[in-house]
Amino acid sequence: MKKLFNIGWIILVIGLVMLAVGYFNGGNKTINFNNGRPEIITKRTQQLSTNKQFDRLNLDVSTADVVIKQGKKYQVTYYGKSNAPTARLNGKTMTIKQKSINFQVNFSVNHDDYQDLIVITVPKDKKLTGQLNLSDGDLWISKVTLDKMAVDTGAGDVSYDRVKVIGGQTTLSEGDFTGQQLQVDGHYTVHNDEGDNTVTDTTVDGYYLHTDDGDNNLNGEDKGDQTLTTNDGAVNVLRLITTEGDNQVN
């Protein structure tokens, strides 16, 4: 028992020393405990896939934030070191997977220096279908068309900026959904367990807003937790549903 106690103190001292080193070298470092040993993770860039065309994206990540954006060519890039994902192309399907890790402590408060980020780039006017599963990270998508894409996030926020959605749905467990200048074709549902849904400047024919414990606000009309609808029988409808949160459409 005494030996284990001494080992515990040694590990604690090493951890404090590593934290001090990180602080005096500019701070904003990520410390990962590898087999009980703390190590500072420095920013690294890994090109997982370059200029390989795909139209189906299957993503399953445990810790990383994910950015999907419009660019000049197809590309998958990882920023980080400790938990690099794999990216494999099979026909026109790109599969990205990241292993689960047991324990990670992040002392950083500056997102610009974040160490666990996947950036996926697709050319203009290309559609993506498939499944996006994030366990513990944020998802940000910009200027991309999602065709019957199924999105499922655990403990992160979801932000869509100038995204076109053709059917499909987004499901959140513990995060907020934000949509800016969405274009909705068909019926699209955002289902949120413990977060707010906020949509601004969206192109759609109708809305359905429902919350069990929160407020619904549709273009300035606030009816508390009363379900709000407008043209919800139209061809193109956005459904915002949350269990514990607010729905707001501006």
Protein Blocks (a to p, Z undefined) as FASTA:
>chain_A
ZZmmmmmmmmmmmmmmmmmmmmmnopjiacddeehiacddddddddfbghiacfbdcddd
fkbccdddddfbdcdddedjklcccdddehjaccddddddfbdcdfbfbfklccbdcddd
ddehiacedddddfbbccddehiacehiacddfkbccddehiaceehidddfbbcdddeh
iacehjdddddfbbcdddehiacfbdcdddfbdcddeehiaghjaccdehklbmbdcddd
dfbdcdddZZ
